[in-house]
Amino acid sequence: MTDFIHGAPPEADLASRSSLYAEFLAEREEILRHKWIESEKLGSDIGFESALIDWTRHHRARWRLERRQVRHA
């Protein structure tokens, strides 16, 4: 179903207000940043999957902890 007034499906508005979706987007942005940094170090694209696995193993827990601390400060 489309919201004919705004031209977007109602789910789009729900997604824009979802804290879970916002966290997903923030995490994805960090993975893409990690992909860029690691690709630059190697001189070639490491790919999203490799970046995802590496970032998850080495950085995700600390990143989530720091985000929680900032939100609750």
N, C-alpha and C positions, 0 to 999 in steps of 0.2 A: 504494500500500500504506500502511496506517495502522498506527502503533504503538499498539495497543489499550491498552497500559498507561498511556501518557501522553496519548493522544488526538490526537496530531499525526503528520503524515507524517514519515518519516525525513529527508526533504530539509530540513525546517524546522530540525532540529538541525544539519545540515551547514551551512546558511546562517548560523546563529548563530555558528558557529566559523570561518567563512571570512574571512580578512583582506581579500580582494578585495571581498566583500559589505560588510564594515565600512567600507572606503574609499568605496564607492558611497554608503552611508548618510550618511557624514560630508560628502561632497561635495554630496549632495542637500540636506542641512540648511543648508549654506552658500548654496546657490542660493535656497532658500526665505527665508533671512535677507536676502539681497540683494533678492529680490522685494519683501519687506515694506518695506525701507528705501527703495527706489526708488519704490514705490507711494505711500508716505507723502509723499515729496518732491513727487510729481506730484499728489497728492490723488485718485488713482484707481488701480485695480488694473492693473498693467502686464502681467499674465499670466505664466505659468510659462515659456513659450517665449521671450518677450522677455528675461526675467530670466536664463534659461539662456544665451542667446546673449551678452548683455552681460557676465555674470559670466565666461563662458569666455574672451571676448576680453580682458577687462581685469584679471581677478583670479586665474584658475585657476593659471597658471604659478607665481606668487608663493606662493599658498596651498599648492600641492603641495611646493614647495621648503621652505617653513617647516615643513610636517608631516614631511618627511624629516629635516630638521635636528633636530627635537625627538625623533623616534624614535631617532636615532643619537647623541644626546647622552649 
